[in-house]
Protein backbone atom coordinates (compact mmCIF):
# COMPACT_ATOMS: atom_id res chain seq x y z
CA UNK A 1 0.00 0.00 0.00
CA UNK A 2 1.21 3.47 -0.90
CA UNK A 3 0.46 6.31 1.48
CA UNK A 4 -0.01 10.04 1.23
CA UNK A 5 1.20 11.86 4.33
CA UNK A 6 -0.42 15.06 5.55
CA UNK A 7 2.00 17.24 7.52
CA UNK A 8 0.66 20.34 9.34
CA UNK A 9 2.95 23.31 9.90
CA UNK A 10 1.90 26.51 11.67
CA UNK A 11 3.48 29.85 10.67
CA UNK A 12 7.15 29.68 11.60
CA UNK A 13 7.02 32.85 13.69
CA UNK A 14 4.59 31.11 16.07
CA UNK A 15 6.17 27.66 15.98
CA UNK A 16 8.00 25.89 18.79
CA UNK A 17 7.27 28.38 21.56
CA UNK A 18 8.18 25.75 24.15
CA UNK A 19 11.77 25.85 22.92
CA UNK A 20 12.15 29.33 24.38
CA UNK A 21 14.26 27.86 27.20
CA UNK A 22 16.72 26.52 24.63
CA UNK A 23 16.59 28.86 21.65
CA UNK A 24 16.16 32.62 21.45
CA UNK A 25 13.02 33.82 19.71
CA UNK A 26 15.00 34.75 16.63
CA UNK A 27 16.32 31.20 16.23
CA UNK A 28 13.09 29.26 16.81
CA UNK A 29 11.60 29.84 13.33
CA UNK A 30 14.76 28.47 11.73
CA UNK A 31 14.66 25.41 13.97
CA UNK A 32 11.00 24.78 13.15
CA UNK A 33 11.73 25.01 9.43
CA UNK A 34 14.75 22.70 9.77
CA UNK A 35 12.65 20.11 11.63
CA UNK A 36 10.03 20.24 8.88
CA UNK A 37 12.60 20.01 6.09
CA UNK A 38 14.23 16.92 7.58
CA UNK A 39 10.85 15.35 8.33
CA UNK A 40 9.53 15.89 4.82
CA UNK A 41 12.77 14.77 3.14
CA UNK A 42 12.81 11.53 5.14
CA UNK A 43 9.11 10.93 4.50
CA UNK A 44 9.55 11.37 0.76
CA UNK A 45 12.42 8.86 0.86
CA UNK A 46 10.18 6.23 2.50
CA UNK A 47 9.45 3.38 0.06
CA UNK A 48 5.73 3.20 0.94
CA UNK A 49 5.07 6.95 0.73
CA UNK A 50 3.67 8.16 -2.57
CA UNK A 51 3.68 11.84 -1.69
CA UNK A 52 3.56 14.38 1.12
CA UNK A 53 1.05 17.22 1.47
CA UNK A 54 2.09 20.02 3.81
CA UNK A 55 -0.72 22.17 5.17
CA UNK A 56 0.70 25.62 5.85
CA UNK A 57 0.19 29.31 5.20
CA UNK A 58 3.83 30.17 5.83
CA UNK A 59 5.29 31.44 2.56
CA UNK A 60 8.93 30.61 3.33
CA UNK A 61 8.12 27.12 4.59
CA UNK A 62 5.91 26.54 1.57
CA UNK A 63 8.71 27.45 -0.84
CA UNK A 64 11.35 25.39 0.94
CA UNK A 65 9.19 22.28 1.35
CA UNK A 66 7.83 22.49 -2.20
CA UNK A 67 11.45 22.50 -3.37
CA UNK A 68 11.85 19.12 -1.67
CA UNK A 69 8.89 17.73 -3.61
CA UNK A 70 6.02 18.28 -1.17
CA UNK A 71 2.57 19.43 -2.26
CA UNK A 72 1.62 22.62 -0.41
CA UNK A 73 -2.00 22.93 0.70
CA UNK A 74 -3.07 26.36 2.02
CA UNK A 75 -4.42 26.23 5.56
CA UNK A 76 -7.79 27.57 4.48
CA UNK A 77 -9.80 26.77 7.62
CA UNK A 78 -7.28 28.51 9.84
CA UNK A 79 -8.91 26.78 12.79
CA UNK A 80 -5.96 24.99 14.33
CA UNK A 81 -4.24 21.66 14.04
CA UNK A 82 -7.11 19.20 13.66
CA UNK A 83 -9.08 21.29 11.12
CA UNK A 84 -5.84 21.72 9.15
CA UNK A 85 -5.32 17.95 9.06
CA UNK A 86 -8.91 17.27 8.07
CA UNK A 87 -8.61 19.89 5.33
CA UNK A 88 -5.35 18.38 4.06
CA UNK A 89 -6.80 14.87 4.01
CA UNK A 90 -9.87 16.12 2.14
CA UNK A 91 -7.65 17.86 -0.43
CA UNK A 92 -5.69 14.65 -0.98
CA UNK A 93 -8.81 12.54 -1.37
CA UNK A 94 -10.46 15.03 -3.70
CA UNK A 95 -7.77 14.03 -6.19
CA UNK A 96 -7.46 10.35 -5.14
CA UNK A 97 -10.58 9.20 -3.26
CA UNK A 98 -9.14 5.78 -2.43
CA UNK A 99 -5.83 7.04 -1.08
CA UNK A 100 -4.52 5.77 2.25
CA UNK A 101 -3.76 8.88 4.31
CA UNK A 102 -1.65 9.43 7.41
CA UNK A 103 -1.12 12.56 9.47
CA UNK A 104 2.51 13.02 10.46
CA UNK A 105 4.02 15.58 12.81
CA UNK A 106 6.32 18.15 11.23
CA UNK A 107 8.83 18.00 14.09
CA UNK A 108 10.47 14.60 13.63
CA UNK A 109 14.01 15.66 12.65
CA UNK A 110 15.52 12.21 13.35
CA UNK A 111 12.96 10.44 11.14
CA UNK A 112 14.32 7.38 9.30
CA UNK A 113 12.53 6.29 6.12
CA UNK A 114 12.67 2.56 6.86
CA UNK A 115 11.32 2.99 10.39
CA UNK A 116 8.46 5.05 8.97
CA UNK A 117 7.83 2.26 6.46
CA UNK A 118 7.55 -0.27 9.29
CA UNK A 119 4.95 1.88 11.03
CA UNK A 120 2.90 2.42 7.88
CA UNK A 121 3.07 -1.25 6.91
CA UNK A 122 1.72 -2.16 10.35
CA UNK A 123 -1.02 0.45 9.99
CA UNK A 124 -2.34 -1.22 6.85
CA UNK A 125 -3.81 -3.96 9.06
CA UNK A 126 -6.33 -1.59 10.67
CA UNK A 127 -8.92 0.91 9.42
CA UNK A 128 -7.38 3.60 11.66
CA UNK A 129 -4.20 3.37 13.70
CA UNK A 130 -1.84 5.66 15.53
CA UNK A 131 1.67 5.75 16.97
CA UNK A 132 2.20 7.37 20.39
CA UNK A 133 5.06 9.78 20.86
CA UNK A 134 8.21 9.15 22.89
CA UNK A 135 6.58 10.62 25.99
CA UNK A 136 3.68 8.14 25.64
CA UNK A 137 1.19 11.00 25.96
CA UNK A 138 0.85 12.43 22.48
CA UNK A 139 0.70 11.10 18.93
CA UNK A 140 3.17 11.45 16.09
CA UNK A 141 1.30 9.54 13.37
CA UNK A 142 -2.37 8.80 12.70
CA UNK A 143 -3.25 6.60 9.74
CA UNK A 144 -6.48 5.87 7.89
CA UNK A 145 -6.68 3.27 5.13
CA UNK A 146 -8.68 3.74 1.94
CA UNK A 147 -12.30 4.66 2.52
CA UNK A 148 -11.79 5.57 6.19
CA UNK A 149 -11.94 9.04 7.67
CA UNK A 150 -8.81 10.30 9.41
CA UNK A 151 -10.72 11.87 12.35
CA UNK A 152 -7.68 13.60 13.90
CA UNK A 153 -7.75 14.33 17.64
CA UNK A 154 -4.30 15.82 18.16
CA UNK A 155 -3.57 18.09 21.09
CA UNK A 156 -3.43 17.50 24.83
CA UNK A 157 -3.44 13.78 25.71
CA UNK A 158 -3.94 12.81 22.07
CA UNK A 159 -2.82 9.24 22.74
CA UNK A 160 -5.86 8.70 24.96
CA UNK A 161 -8.09 10.67 22.62
CA UNK A 162 -7.12 8.66 19.56
CA UNK A 163 -7.55 5.41 21.45
CA UNK A 164 -11.01 6.52 22.60
CA UNK A 165 -11.91 7.43 19.00
CA UNK A 166 -11.44 3.79 17.98
CA UNK A 167 -8.00 4.03 16.39
CA UNK A 168 -5.70 1.10 17.14
CA UNK A 169 -2.50 1.91 19.02
CA UNK A 170 0.55 0.51 17.26
CA UNK A 171 2.98 -1.15 19.66
CA UNK A 172 6.05 -1.45 17.47
CA UNK A 173 9.54 -1.37 18.95
CA UNK A 174 12.68 0.08 17.37
CA UNK A 175 10.87 2.93 15.64
CA UNK A 176 12.18 5.65 17.95
CA UNK A 177 12.80 8.07 15.09
CA UNK A 178 9.06 8.11 14.32
CA UNK A 179 8.17 8.73 17.96
CA UNK A 180 10.67 11.47 18.82
CA UNK A 181 8.97 14.76 18.18
CA UNK A 182 10.56 17.97 19.44
CA UNK A 183 8.71 20.40 21.68
CA UNK A 184 11.28 21.10 24.40
CA UNK A 185 15.02 21.36 24.83
CA UNK A 186 15.10 17.84 26.25
CA UNK A 187 13.26 16.57 23.18
CA UNK A 188 15.81 18.24 20.94
CA UNK A 189 18.67 16.65 22.83
CA UNK A 190 16.99 13.23 22.52
CA UNK A 191 16.54 13.73 18.77
CA UNK A 192 20.17 14.79 18.38
CA UNK A 193 21.23 11.62 20.21
CA UNK A 194 19.24 9.54 17.71
CA UNK A 195 20.84 11.38 14.80
CA UNK A 196 19.02 14.18 13.03
CA UNK A 197 18.86 15.22 9.40
CA UNK A 198 21.23 17.77 7.85
CA UNK A 199 19.02 20.83 8.21
CA UNK A 200 18.43 20.27 11.93
CA UNK A 201 22.09 19.44 12.48
CA UNK A 202 23.08 22.75 10.91
CA UNK A 203 20.43 24.69 12.85
CA UNK A 204 21.48 23.05 16.12
CA UNK A 205 25.10 23.94 15.39
CA UNK A 206 24.11 27.58 14.91
CA UNK A 207 22.21 27.41 18.19
CA UNK A 208 25.29 26.15 20.00
CA UNK A 209 27.52 28.79 18.44
CA UNK A 210 25.03 31.52 19.37
CA UNK A 211 24.98 30.28 22.96
CA UNK A 212 28.75 30.43 23.38
C-alpha positions as CSV (number, residue, x, y, z in Angstrom):
1,X,0.0,0.0,0.0
2,X,1.2,3.5,-0.9
3,X,0.5,6.3,1.5
4,X,0.0,10.0,1.2
5,X,1.2,11.9,4.3
6,X,-0.4,15.1,5.5
7,X,2.0,17.2,7.5
8,X,0.7,20.3,9.3
9,X,2.9,23.3,9.9
10,X,1.9,26.5,11.7
11,X,3.5,29.8,10.7
12,X,7.2,29.7,11.6
13,X,7.0,32.8,13.7
14,X,4.6,31.1,16.1
15,X,6.2,27.7,16.0
16,X,8.0,25.9,18.8
17,X,7.3,28.4,21.6
18,X,8.2,25.7,24.2
19,X,11.8,25.8,22.9
20,X,12.1,29.3,24.4
21,X,14.3,27.9,27.2
22,X,16.7,26.5,24.6
23,X,16.6,28.9,21.6
24,X,16.2,32.6,21.4
25,X,13.0,33.8,19.7
26,X,15.0,34.7,16.6
27,X,16.3,31.2,16.2
28,X,13.1,29.3,16.8
29,X,11.6,29.8,13.3
30,X,14.8,28.5,11.7
31,X,14.7,25.4,14.0
32,X,11.0,24.8,13.2
33,X,11.7,25.0,9.4
34,X,14.7,22.7,9.8
35,X,12.6,20.1,11.6
36,X,10.0,20.2,8.9
37,X,12.6,20.0,6.1
38,X,14.2,16.9,7.6
39,X,10.8,15.4,8.3
40,X,9.5,15.9,4.8
41,X,12.8,14.8,3.1
42,X,12.8,11.5,5.1
43,X,9.1,10.9,4.5
44,X,9.6,11.4,0.8
45,X,12.4,8.9,0.9
46,X,10.2,6.2,2.5
47,X,9.5,3.4,0.1
48,X,5.7,3.2,0.9
49,X,5.1,7.0,0.7
50,X,3.7,8.2,-2.6
51,X,3.7,11.8,-1.7
52,X,3.6,14.4,1.1
53,X,1.0,17.2,1.5
54,X,2.1,20.0,3.8
55,X,-0.7,22.2,5.2
56,X,0.7,25.6,5.8
57,X,0.2,29.3,5.2
58,X,3.8,30.2,5.8
59,X,5.3,31.4,2.6
60,X,8.9,30.6,3.3
61,X,8.1,27.1,4.6
62,X,5.9,26.5,1.6
63,X,8.7,27.4,-0.8
64,X,11.4,25.4,0.9
65,X,9.2,22.3,1.3
66,X,7.8,22.5,-2.2
67,X,11.4,22.5,-3.4
68,X,11.9,19.1,-1.7
69,X,8.9,17.7,-3.6
70,X,6.0,18.3,-1.2
71,X,2.6,19.4,-2.3
72,X,1.6,22.6,-0.4
73,X,-2.0,22.9,0.7
74,X,-3.1,26.4,2.0
75,X,-4.4,26.2,5.6
76,X,-7.8,27.6,4.5
77,X,-9.8,26.8,7.6
78,X,-7.3,28.5,9.8
79,X,-8.9,26.8,12.8
80,X,-6.0,25.0,14.3
81,X,-4.2,21.7,14.0
82,X,-7.1,19.2,13.7
83,X,-9.1,21.3,11.1
84,X,-5.8,21.7,9.1
85,X,-5.3,17.9,9.1
86,X,-8.9,17.3,8.1
87,X,-8.6,19.9,5.3
88,X,-5.4,18.4,4.1
89,X,-6.8,14.9,4.0
90,X,-9.9,16.1,2.1
91,X,-7.7,17.9,-0.4
92,X,-5.7,14.6,-1.0
93,X,-8.8,12.5,-1.4
94,X,-10.5,15.0,-3.7
95,X,-7.8,14.0,-6.2
96,X,-7.5,10.4,-5.1
97,X,-10.6,9.2,-3.3
98,X,-9.1,5.8,-2.4
99,X,-5.8,7.0,-1.1
100,X,-4.5,5.8,2.3
101,X,-3.8,8.9,4.3
102,X,-1.7,9.4,7.4
103,X,-1.1,12.6,9.5
104,X,2.5,13.0,10.5
105,X,4.0,15.6,12.8
106,X,6.3,18.2,11.2
107,X,8.8,18.0,14.1
108,X,10.5,14.6,13.6
109,X,14.0,15.7,12.7
110,X,15.5,12.2,13.4
111,X,13.0,10.4,11.1
112,X,14.3,7.4,9.3
113,X,12.5,6.3,6.1
114,X,12.7,2.6,6.9
115,X,11.3,3.0,10.4
116,X,8.5,5.0,9.0
117,X,7.8,2.3,6.5
118,X,7.5,-0.3,9.3
119,X,4.9,1.9,11.0
120,X,2.9,2.4,7.9
121,X,3.1,-1.3,6.9
122,X,1.7,-2.2,10.4
123,X,-1.0,0.4,10.0
124,X,-2.3,-1.2,6.8
125,X,-3.8,-4.0,9.1
126,X,-6.3,-1.6,10.7
127,X,-8.9,0.9,9.4
128,X,-7.4,3.6,11.7
129,X,-4.2,3.4,13.7
130,X,-1.8,5.7,15.5
131,X,1.7,5.8,17.0
132,X,2.2,7.4,20.4
133,X,5.1,9.8,20.9
134,X,8.2,9.1,22.9
135,X,6.6,10.6,26.0
136,X,3.7,8.1,25.6
137,X,1.2,11.0,26.0
138,X,0.8,12.4,22.5
139,X,0.7,11.1,18.9
140,X,3.2,11.5,16.1
141,X,1.3,9.5,13.4
142,X,-2.4,8.8,12.7
143,X,-3.2,6.6,9.7
144,X,-6.5,5.9,7.9
145,X,-6.7,3.3,5.1
146,X,-8.7,3.7,1.9
147,X,-12.3,4.7,2.5
148,X,-11.8,5.6,6.2
149,X,-11.9,9.0,7.7
150,X,-8.8,10.3,9.4
151,X,-10.7,11.9,12.4
152,X,-7.7,13.6,13.9
153,X,-7.7,14.3,17.6
154,X,-4.3,15.8,18.2
155,X,-3.6,18.1,21.1
156,X,-3.4,17.5,24.8
157,X,-3.4,13.8,25.7
158,X,-3.9,12.8,22.1
159,X,-2.8,9.2,22.7
160,X,-5.9,8.7,25.0
161,X,-8.1,10.7,22.6
162,X,-7.1,8.7,19.6
163,X,-7.6,5.4,21.4
164,X,-11.0,6.5,22.6
165,X,-11.9,7.4,19.0
166,X,-11.4,3.8,18.0
167,X,-8.0,4.0,16.4
168,X,-5.7,1.1,17.1
169,X,-2.5,1.9,19.0
170,X,0.6,0.5,17.3
171,X,3.0,-1.1,19.7
172,X,6.1,-1.4,17.5
173,X,9.5,-1.4,18.9
174,X,12.7,0.1,17.4
175,X,10.9,2.9,15.6
176,X,12.2,5.7,17.9
177,X,12.8,8.1,15.1
178,X,9.1,8.1,14.3
179,X,8.2,8.7,18.0
180,X,10.7,11.5,18.8
181,X,9.0,14.8,18.2
182,X,10.6,18.0,19.4
183,X,8.7,20.4,21.7
184,X,11.3,21.1,24.4
185,X,15.0,21.4,24.8
186,X,15.1,17.8,26.3
187,X,13.3,16.6,23.2
188,X,15.8,18.2,20.9
189,X,18.7,16.7,22.8
190,X,17.0,13.2,22.5
191,X,16.5,13.7,18.8
192,X,20.2,14.8,18.4
193,X,21.2,11.6,20.2
194,X,19.2,9.5,17.7
195,X,20.8,11.4,14.8
196,X,19.0,14.2,13.0
197,X,18.9,15.2,9.4
198,X,21.2,17.8,7.9
199,X,19.0,20.8,8.2
200,X,18.4,20.3,11.9
201,X,22.1,19.4,12.5
202,X,23.1,22.7,10.9
203,X,20.4,24.7,12.9
204,X,21.5,23.1,16.1
205,X,25.1,23.9,15.4
206,X,24.1,27.6,14.9
207,X,22.2,27.4,18.2
208,X,25.3,26.1,20.0
209,X,27.5,28.8,18.4
210,X,25.0,31.5,19.4
211,X,25.0,30.3,23.0
212,X,28.8,30.4,23.4
